[in-house]
Amino acid sequence: MEKASEASEVAAGAVVGERFCSEAERELTVRKTSVFFYGDGFAAYDHATGDLVFRVDTYARSGSPAFADRQILLMDPSGDPILTLRRKWPSLHQRWEAFLGERKEGQRPLFTVRRSSIFGSDRSGFEVEVDSNGYRIEGCFAKRCCRVIYETRGGGGGGAAVVVAEIKRKVDTLLHVVLGRDVFSLCLRPHCDSAFAMGLVVVLDQITGDEAEEEVEQVDSPISESAG
């Protein structure tokens, strides 16, 4: 597997919209709005200003199985829908589709996310389909340690792989502790579409939310000496 390039001159660009892209690096602090059930919702704040950037709500239509008809809205601070996220059923690879705004019947998905494999160690990897552009997700979202990689298409089979976003454990610098999984950082490289990246976070939470809880530390822990 090729090493992901850190070349800043290669930019993935907008997926949801140019207004969600910044020329500078940006960090969002993401907090689950419920600690009792996975996928209940999120709130994302700008780390520098503390302003609310995104809200996430989950709901299922009355009388429908949650797994078959669950829809999730990614909204702006005022509650206007940015994306509707919906699981495609049936799908062995747990494919999710994202629609611009509030989904309408017959609307084509803006992007899709699915597991790379349903077997073995490859289950931790995910593929993202955005028209002709290629993205993949490496690492372990359940441990809040993964990155979104954009793969450019070059002539003659060449190209580059660029990290455009990373999900990391949140560190409380005052208390010198690594916070639990319910609060974490979404670090965005220049020109990364923040709404697209936040949509990926929500889908990853849905797909991995039923994985074994004992594999992931639930409580706050001291920062190890190796932590930066």
N, C-alpha and C positions, 0 to 999 in steps of 0.2 A: 504494500500500500504506500502511495506516495506521501511525502511529508507535506502538511499544509503550509503554504507559503504565507508569510506575513507582509507581503508586498503591498504597501498602502496605495500604490497607483492603480491597483485593480479593484474596482468597485462593483458591487452587485447591483446597486440601484434599487428603484422603487418596485414593490410588488403590489401593495395596497394603494399607495399614493405618495407623491413627492412630499406632501406636507408632513409625512412621518419620517423623513430622512433628514439627518443633520450632517453638516460638514465636519463636525467635531465628534470625538468620542463621547459617549454618554453612558451613564449608569442609572438603571432603574432599580428601586427597592420594591420587591414583589412580596405581598403578604396575603396569605390565605384568609378569607373572610369567615371561614368556619374551620375549626380544628377537629370536628367530629366526623365528617364524611369527606372523602376525596371528591374533588370536582365541584364542591359547593360554590366556589367563587374566589375571585382574586381582586385585590386592589394594587395598582402599580403607581409608585411615586417617583418623581425626579429626585435623585439622590442629592443633587446640588441645591435645589430650591425647596424641596419638600412638597411641591405641588402635585396634586393628583393628576395622573396622565391617562390611565385606563381603569375601567371597571369591568368586571366579568360576572354575569349571572347565568345560572343553569336552571333549566326548567324542562318538564316533560308534559306533553299534552294529556289532558284528562282521559283516563281510560286506556292509555296506550302503554305497552311495556317500555320501561325507561331505556333499556338497552337498544330498543328498535327505533325510538322516536325522540330521543333526548336531543335537544338543541341548546346550544350555548351561545350567548351574545357577548361579543367583545364590544364595549361601549366607550365613548369619550366621557369626560367628567360630568357633562350635563345629561348623560343617559341616552344620547343618540347612538344608534347601532353603527358599528364600523364593519364588523364581520359576524356572520352566522356560521357556527361550526357544528357539523352534524356527522355522526357515524354512518358510513355506508353499510347496509346490511343486506345479505350476509357477506362477510369478508373474513377469510382465515387470517389475513395479515393485519386485521383491525384497522382497515382504511378509514380515514376521516377526510371529509371534504369541507372546504372553506368557501363561503359565498360572500360577495361584497354587499354590505348593508344588511338589511333584514331579508332573508331568503324568500324568493317567490317561486311558485311552481314553474318548472321548465328552465330555471336559471342555471347556467353553466358554472361549475366551481372555479374559483380563482386559483386555488392550489389544493393539492391533496397530500396527505401524510400517511405512511404505512410502515409497518415493521419490515426490515430487510429480509428477515427470515423468521419462521415460527419454531425453529428447532435450534437447540444447543446455544452456544455462546453468542451467535449472531443475533439473538433476540434483542440484544441491547442496542442494536443499530437501527436507524430509521432512514427512509428515503422520502424526499420531498419533491413533488412534481409541480413545476411552475412553467407552463408552456414548454418552450424548448430549453429552458435553463435548468441546470442541475444543482440541487442542494442535497446534502446528507447531514445526519446528526450522529455524532460519535460521543461515547462516554455513557454515563449512567445518570439519568435524570432523577431516579429515586434517591440517589446520594447527592443530588444537586451539584453534579460535576460533569458537564458535557458542553459541547460546542457545535455551532452550526457552521457548516463549511459550504462555500459556494465554489462550484467547479466551472471554470471558463472553458469555452470551446475554441481550440486553436486549429489552424490549418495543418494538414498532414497528420492529424491525430494528436497534435500537441495541445497544451493548455496549462492551466495553473489551478491550484486549490488554495482558497483564501478563507481564513477564519473570519466570519462577519459578526458573530455573536457568541457569547459564552454565558453559561449558567453556573454560578459559583455559590458556595456557602457564604452567608453574610457574617462579617466579623464586627463585633461591638468593640471599638477601639478603647472605650473608656473602661469597660469591665474586663477587657482582654479575654473574651470568650467567643467561640464560634457558635452562632445561634442555631436553633433547631431548624428542621426542614420547612417549617411554616413561614419563615421569612428568609428570603435569599436575594441574590443580586443577579440582574440581567445586564450584562456589559455589552454595549453596542459599539462596533467599530464605525468610523466615518462612512456616511452614505448608506448605512444599514437601515432598512425599513423597520421602525420600532413596532408598528402595528402587526406586521408580518411575524416578527420575532415573538411578540407577545401571544399571537395566535398559536405559534408552535408550542409555547410553554403550556397553554391550556390543553392542547391535544395530548402532549406528552403526559400531563397529569392524569388525563382520562385513561390513556392506554396503560400506564404503569401503576395506576392507583391501587390495583388489586394484587400487586406483587407482594411477596412475603415481607411483612413489617419487621420481622426479626433481623432482616439483613441490613436494616438502616437504623442508625442511632437516632433516638427520638428526643433526647434531652440536650440542653446546652452543654458544651464541653470546653475545657480550657484549650487555648491555642497551643499547639505543639511547637517545639523549638524549631521545627523545620518549616513552619508556616511563615509565608512572607507578610 
